[in-house]
Amino acid sequence: MTPLRKRMTEDMQLRNYAAKTVENYTRHIGCFARYFGKSPEHLGPEEVRTYQVYLVNEKKASWSSFNQAVCALRFFTGIRYLASGMST
């Protein structure tokens, strides 16, 4: 488990997220990273937007699936921001 994934999982546990939510958010971030073929820590806001367009236009994701992916990405970017701020 990467340090960033570990931090994300721990932060969701601290916020008392359900185990299934932790699993789903982790899966969505993994799909996001695989779509670009890069670690999610190297992806920024433009890639998030591109991925959202892909989910709607190409994958034809349902609203609930799309919304969960957006929430996972929002949580992840917040955690990444906090983690980067703590390391400086």
C-alpha distances in whole Angstrom, upper triangle without the diagonal:
4,7,8,6,6,10,11,10,12,15,15,16,18,20,20,19,20,17,18,18,14,14,16,15,11,13,16,13,12,16,17,15,16,19,19,18,16,13,13,14,17,18,21,24,26,23,22,26,26,23,25,29,27,26,30,32,30,28,30,28,29,30,27,25,25,25,22,21,22,21,18,18,20,18,15,18,19,16,15,19,19,16,18,21,20,19,22
4,5,5,6,9,10,11,12,14,15,17,18,20,21,20,21,19,20,19,15,15,17,15,12,14,16,13,12,16,16,13,15,18,18,16,14,10,11,11,14,16,18,21,23,21,20,24,24,22,24,27,26,25,29,31,29,28,30,28,30,30,28,25,25,25,22,20,21,21,17,17,19,17,13,15,17,14,12,16,16,13,14,18,17,16,19
4,6,5,6,9,10,10,12,14,15,16,18,20,19,21,19,21,19,16,17,18,16,13,16,17,14,14,18,18,15,18,21,20,19,16,12,12,11,14,16,18,21,23,21,21,25,25,23,25,28,28,27,30,33,31,30,32,29,31,31,29,26,26,26,23,21,22,21,17,17,18,16,13,14,15,11,11,14,13,10,12,15,13,12,16
4,5,5,6,9,10,10,12,14,15,17,18,17,19,18,19,17,14,15,16,13,11,14,15,11,12,16,15,13,16,18,18,17,14,10,9,8,12,13,15,17,20,18,17,21,22,20,22,25,24,24,27,29,28,27,29,26,28,27,25,23,23,22,20,18,18,17,14,13,14,12,9,11,12,8,7,11,11,8,10,13,12,12,15
4,5,5,6,8,10,11,12,14,15,17,15,16,15,16,14,11,11,13,11,8,11,12,9,10,13,13,12,15,17,17,17,14,11,10,10,13,14,16,19,21,19,17,21,22,19,21,24,23,22,26,28,27,25,27,24,26,25,23,21,21,20,17,16,17,16,12,13,14,12,9,12,13,10,10,13,13,11,14,16,16,16,19
4,5,5,6,8,10,11,12,14,15,15,16,14,16,15,11,12,15,13,10,13,15,13,13,17,17,16,18,21,21,20,18,14,13,13,17,18,20,22,24,22,21,25,26,23,24,28,27,26,29,31,31,28,30,27,28,28,25,23,24,23,20,19,20,18,15,15,17,14,11,14,14,11,11,15,14,11,14,17,15,15,19
4,5,5,6,9,10,10,12,14,14,16,15,17,15,12,14,16,13,11,15,16,13,15,18,18,17,20,22,22,21,19,15,13,12,16,17,18,20,23,21,20,23,25,23,24,27,27,26,29,31,31,29,31,28,29,28,25,23,23,22,19,18,19,17,14,14,15,11,10,12,11,8,9,12,10,8,12,13,12,13,16
4,6,5,6,9,10,11,12,11,14,13,14,12,9,11,12,9,8,12,12,10,12,15,15,15,18,20,20,20,18,14,12,12,16,16,17,18,21,19,17,21,22,20,20,24,24,22,25,28,28,26,27,24,25,24,21,20,20,18,15,15,15,13,10,11,12,8,7,10,9,6,8,11,11,10,13,15,14,15,19
4,5,5,6,9,10,11,9,11,10,12,10,7,9,11,9,8,11,13,12,13,16,16,16,19,21,22,22,20,16,15,15,19,19,20,21,24,22,20,23,25,22,22,26,25,24,26,29,29,26,28,24,25,24,21,20,20,19,16,16,17,14,11,13,14,11,10,13,13,10,12,15,14,13,16,18,17,18,22
4,5,5,6,9,10,10,12,11,14,13,9,12,14,12,12,15,17,15,17,20,20,20,22,25,25,25,22,19,17,17,21,21,22,23,26,25,23,26,28,25,25,29,29,27,30,33,32,30,31,28,28,27,24,23,24,22,19,19,19,17,14,16,16,12,12,15,14,10,13,15,13,12,16,17,16,17,21
4,5,5,6,9,9,12,12,15,12,10,13,15,12,12,16,16,15,17,20,19,20,23,24,25,25,23,19,17,16,20,20,20,21,25,23,21,24,26,24,24,28,28,26,28,31,31,29,30,27,27,26,23,22,22,20,17,17,17,14,12,14,13,10,10,12,11,8,11,13,11,11,15,15,14,16,20
4,5,5,6,5,8,9,11,9,7,10,12,9,10,14,14,14,16,18,18,19,22,23,24,25,23,20,17,18,21,21,21,21,25,23,20,23,25,23,22,26,26,24,26,29,29,27,28,24,24,23,20,19,19,17,14,15,15,12,10,13,13,9,10,13,12,10,13,15,14,14,17,18,18,20,23
4,5,5,6,8,8,11,10,8,11,13,12,12,16,17,17,18,21,21,22,24,26,27,27,26,22,20,20,24,24,25,25,28,27,24,27,29,26,26,30,29,27,29,33,33,30,30,27,27,25,22,21,22,20,17,18,19,16,14,17,16,13,14,17,15,13,16,18,16,16,20,21,19,21,25
4,5,8,11,12,15,13,11,15,17,15,15,19,20,19,21,24,24,24,27,29,29,30,27,24,22,21,25,25,25,26,29,28,25,28,30,28,27,31,31,29,31,35,35,32,33,29,29,27,24,24,25,22,19,20,20,17,16,18,17,13,14,17,15,12,16,17,15,15,19,19,18,20,23
4,6,9,11,14,11,11,14,15,14,15,18,19,18,21,23,23,24,27,28,29,30,28,24,22,22,25,25,24,24,28,27,24,26,29,26,25,29,30,27,29,33,33,30,31,27,26,24,21,21,22,19,17,18,18,14,14,16,15,11,14,16,14,12,16,17,15,16,20,20,19,22,24
4,6,9,11,10,10,13,15,14,15,18,19,19,21,23,24,25,27,29,30,31,29,26,24,24,27,27,27,27,30,29,25,28,30,27,26,30,30,28,30,33,33,31,31,27,26,24,21,21,22,20,17,19,19,16,15,18,17,14,16,19,17,15,19,20,19,19,23,23,22,25,28
4,6,8,6,7,10,11,10,12,15,15,16,18,20,21,22,24,26,27,28,27,24,21,22,25,25,25,24,27,26,23,25,27,24,23,27,27,24,26,30,30,27,27,23,22,21,17,17,19,16,13,15,16,13,12,15,15,12,14,17,16,14,18,20,18,19,23,23,23,25,28
4,5,5,6,9,10,11,12,14,15,17,18,20,21,23,24,26,28,28,28,25,23,24,27,26,27,27,29,27,24,27,28,25,24,28,27,24,26,30,29,26,26,23,21,21,17,17,19,17,14,16,17,14,13,17,17,14,16,20,19,18,21,23,22,22,26,27,26,28,31
4,5,5,6,9,10,11,12,14,16,17,18,20,21,23,24,26,27,26,23,21,23,26,26,27,27,29,27,24,27,28,25,24,28,27,24,26,30,29,26,26,23,22,22,18,17,19,18,14,16,18,16,14,17,18,15,16,20,20,18,21,23,22,22,26,27,26,28,31
4,5,5,6,9,10,10,12,14,15,16,18,20,21,22,25,25,25,23,21,23,26,25,26,26,28,26,23,25,26,23,22,25,24,21,23,26,26,22,23,19,18,18,15,14,16,15,12,14,16,14,12,16,17,15,16,20,20,19,21,24,24,24,27,28,28,30,33
4,5,5,6,8,10,10,12,14,15,16,18,20,21,23,24,23,21,19,21,24,22,23,23,25,23,20,22,23,20,19,23,22,19,21,25,24,21,22,18,17,16,13,12,14,13,9,11,13,10,9,13,14,12,13,16,17,16,18,21,21,21,24,25,25,27,30
4,6,5,6,9,10,11,12,14,15,17,18,20,22,22,21,19,17,18,21,21,22,22,24,22,19,22,23,20,20,24,23,20,23,26,25,22,23,20,20,19,16,14,16,15,11,12,14,12,9,12,14,11,11,15,15,14,16,19,18,18,21,23,23,24,27
4,6,5,6,9,10,11,12,14,15,16,18,21,21,20,18,16,19,22,21,22,23,25,22,20,22,23,20,20,23,22,19,22,25,24,21,22,18,19,19,16,14,16,15,12,12,15,13,10,14,16,13,13,17,18,16,18,21,21,20,23,26,25,26,29
4,5,5,6,9,10,10,12,14,15,16,19,20,19,18,16,18,21,19,21,21,22,20,17,20,20,17,16,20,18,16,18,21,20,17,18,15,15,15,12,10,12,12,8,9,12,10,8,11,14,12,12,16,17,16,18,21,21,21,24,26,26,27,30
4,5,5,6,9,10,11,12,14,15,17,18,17,15,13,15,18,16,17,18,20,17,14,17,18,15,15,18,18,15,18,21,20,18,19,15,16,15,13,11,12,11,7,7,9,8,5,8,10,9,9,12,13,13,14,17,18,18,20,22,23,24,27
4,5,5,6,9,10,11,12,14,16,16,15,13,11,13,16,16,17,18,20,17,15,18,19,16,16,20,19,17,20,22,21,19,20,17,18,19,16,13,14,14,11,10,12,11,8,10,12,10,9,13,14,13,14,17,18,17,19,22,22,22,25
4,5,5,6,9,10,10,12,15,15,15,14,12,15,17,16,18,19,20,17,15,18,18,14,15,18,16,14,18,20,19,16,18,15,16,17,15,12,13,14,11,9,12,12,9,11,14,13,12,15,17,16,16,20,21,20,22,25,25,26,28
4,5,5,6,9,10,11,13,14,14,13,11,14,16,14,15,16,17,14,12,14,14,11,11,15,13,11,14,17,16,13,15,12,14,14,13,9,10,11,8,6,9,9,7,8,11,11,10,13,15,15,15,18,20,19,21,24,25,25,28
4,5,5,6,9,10,11,12,11,10,7,10,12,11,13,14,15,12,10,14,14,11,12,15,14,13,16,19,18,16,18,15,17,17,16,13,12,13,11,8,10,10,7,7,10,10,8,10,13,12,12,15,17,16,18,20,21,22,24
4,5,5,6,9,10,10,10,9,8,11,13,12,15,16,17,14,13,16,15,12,14,17,15,14,18,20,18,16,18,16,18,19,18,14,15,16,13,11,13,14,10,10,14,14,11,13,16,15,15,18,20,18,20,23,23,23,26
4,5,5,6,9,10,11,11,10,13,14,13,15,16,16,13,12,14,13,10,12,14,12,11,14,16,14,12,15,13,16,17,16,12,12,14,12,9,12,14,11,11,15,15,13,15,18,18,17,20,22,21,22,25,26,26,29
4,6,5,7,9,9,9,7,11,11,9,11,12,12,9,8,11,10,7,9,12,10,10,14,15,14,13,15,14,16,17,16,13,12,14,12,9,10,13,10,8,12,13,11,12,16,16,15,17,20,19,20,23,24,24,26
4,5,5,6,5,6,5,9,9,8,11,13,13,10,10,13,12,10,13,15,13,13,17,18,17,16,19,17,20,21,20,17,16,17,16,12,14,15,12,11,14,15,12,13,16,16,14,17,19,18,18,22,23,22,24
4,5,5,7,8,9,12,12,11,14,16,16,12,13,15,13,11,14,16,13,13,17,18,15,14,18,17,20,21,21,17,17,19,17,14,16,18,15,14,17,18,15,16,20,19,18,21,23,22,22,25,27,26,28
4,6,8,10,10,14,13,11,13,15,13,10,11,13,10,8,11,12,9,11,14,14,12,12,15,15,18,19,20,16,15,18,17,13,15,17,15,13,17,18,16,17,20,20,19,21,24,23,23,26,28,27,29
4,5,8,9,12,10,8,11,13,12,8,10,12,10,9,12,13,11,13,16,16,15,15,18,18,21,22,22,19,17,20,19,15,16,19,16,14,17,19,16,16,20,20,18,20,23,22,21,25,26,25,27
4,7,9,12,10,10,14,16,15,12,14,16,14,12,16,17,15,16,20,20,18,17,21,20,24,25,25,21,20,22,21,17,19,21,18,16,20,20,17,18,21,21,18,21,24,22,22,25,26,25,27
4,6,8,7,7,11,14,14,11,13,16,14,13,16,18,16,18,21,22,20,20,23,22,25,26,25,22,21,22,21,17,18,20,17,15,18,19,15,15,19,18,15,18,20,19,18,22,23,21,23
4,5,6,7,11,14,15,12,13,16,16,14,17,20,18,19,22,23,22,21,24,23,25,26,25,22,21,22,20,17,18,19,15,13,16,16,12,13,16,15,12,15,17,15,15,19,20,18,20
4,5,5,8,11,12,10,10,14,14,12,14,17,16,17,20,22,21,20,22,20,23,23,22,19,18,19,17,14,14,15,12,10,12,13,9,9,13,12,9,12,15,13,13,17,18,17,19
4,6,8,11,13,11,12,15,16,15,17,20,19,20,23,25,24,23,26,24,26,26,25,22,21,21,19,16,16,17,14,11,13,13,9,9,12,10,7,10,12,10,10,13,15,14,16
4,7,10,11,10,11,14,14,14,17,19,19,20,23,24,23,23,26,24,27,27,26,24,22,22,21,18,18,19,16,13,15,16,12,11,14,14,10,12,15,13,12,15,17,16,17
4,7,8,6,8,11,11,11,13,15,15,17,19,20,20,20,22,21,24,23,23,21,19,19,19,15,15,16,14,11,13,14,11,10,13,14,11,12,15,15,14,17,19,18,19
4,6,5,6,9,10,11,13,15,15,17,19,20,21,21,23,21,24,23,23,21,18,19,18,15,14,15,14,10,11,13,11,8,12,13,10,11,15,15,13,16,18,18,19
4,5,5,6,9,10,11,13,14,15,17,18,19,20,21,20,22,21,21,20,16,17,17,14,12,14,14,10,10,13,12,9,12,14,12,12,16,17,15,17,20,21,21
4,5,5,6,9,10,11,12,14,16,16,17,18,20,19,22,21,22,20,17,18,19,15,14,16,16,12,13,16,15,12,15,18,16,16,19,20,19,21,24,24,24
4,5,5,6,9,10,10,12,14,15,15,16,18,17,20,20,21,18,15,17,17,13,12,15,14,11,13,15,13,12,15,17,15,16,19,19,18,21,24,23,24
4,5,5,6,9,10,11,13,14,15,15,16,15,18,17,17,15,12,13,13,10,9,11,11,7,9,12,11,10,13,15,13,14,18,18,18,20,23,23,24
4,5,5,6,9,10,11,12,14,14,15,15,17,16,17,16,12,13,15,12,10,13,13,10,11,15,14,13,16,18,17,17,21,22,21,23,26,26,27
4,5,5,6,9,10,10,11,12,14,14,17,17,18,16,13,15,16,13,12,15,15,12,14,17,16,15,18,20,19,20,23,24,23,25,28,28,29
4,5,5,6,9,10,10,10,12,11,14,15,16,13,10,13,13,10,10,13,12,10,13,15,14,14,17,19,18,19,22,23,22,25,27,28,29
4,5,5,6,9,10,10,11,10,12,11,13,11,8,10,11,8,8,11,12,10,12,15,15,14,17,19,19,20,23,24,24,26,28,29,30
4,5,5,6,8,9,10,10,13,13,15,13,10,12,14,12,11,15,16,14,15,19,18,18,21,23,22,23,26,27,27,29,31,32,33
4,5,5,5,6,8,9,12,13,15,13,10,13,15,12,12,16,16,14,17,19,19,19,22,23,22,24,27,27,27,30,32,32,34
4,6,6,5,6,5,9,10,12,9,7,10,11,9,10,14,14,13,15,18,17,18,21,22,22,24,27,27,28,30,32,32,34
4,6,6,5,6,8,9,11,10,7,11,13,11,11,15,16,15,17,20,20,20,23,25,25,26,29,30,30,32,34,35,36
4,6,6,8,11,12,15,13,11,14,16,14,15,19,19,18,20,23,23,23,26,28,27,28,31,32,32,34,37,37,38
4,5,8,12,14,16,14,12,16,17,15,16,19,19,18,21,24,23,23,27,28,27,29,32,32,32,35,37,37,39
4,5,9,12,13,11,10,14,14,12,14,18,17,17,20,22,21,22,25,26,26,28,31,31,31,34,36,36,38
4,6,9,11,10,9,13,14,13,14,17,18,18,20,23,23,24,26,28,28,29,32,33,33,36,37,38,40
4,6,8,6,6,9,10,10,12,14,15,15,18,19,20,21,24,25,25,27,29,30,31,33,35,36,38
4,5,5,6,8,10,11,12,14,15,16,18,20,21,22,24,26,27,28,30,31,33,34,36,37,39
4,6,5,6,8,10,10,12,14,15,16,18,20,21,22,24,25,27,28,30,31,33,34,36,38
4,5,5,6,9,10,10,12,14,15,16,18,20,21,22,24,26,27,28,30,32,33,35,37
4,5,5,6,9,10,11,12,14,15,16,18,20,21,22,24,26,27,28,30,32,33,35
4,5,5,6,9,10,11,12,14,15,16,18,20,21,22,24,25,27,29,30,31,33
4,5,5,6,9,10,10,12,14,15,17,18,20,21,23,24,26,27,29,30,32
4,5,5,6,9,10,10,12,14,15,16,18,20,21,22,24,26,27,29,31
4,5,5,6,9,10,10,12,14,15,16,18,20,21,22,24,26,27,29
4,5,5,6,9,10,10,12,14,15,16,18,20,21,22,24,26,27
4,5,5,6,8,10,11,12,14,15,17,18,20,21,23,24,26
4,5,5,6,9,10,11,12,14,15,16,18,20,21,22,25
4,5,5,6,8,10,10,12,14,15,16,18,20,21,23
4,5,5,6,9,10,11,12,14,15,17,19,20,22
4,6,5,6,9,10,11,12,14,15,17,19,21
4,5,5,6,8,10,10,12,14,15,17,19
4,5,5,6,9,10,10,12,14,15,17
4,5,5,6,9,10,11,12,14,16
4,5,5,6,9,10,11,12,15
4,5,5,6,8,10,11,13
4,5,5,6,9,10,11
4,5,5,6,9,10
4,5,5,6,9
4,5,5,7
4,6,6
4,6
4
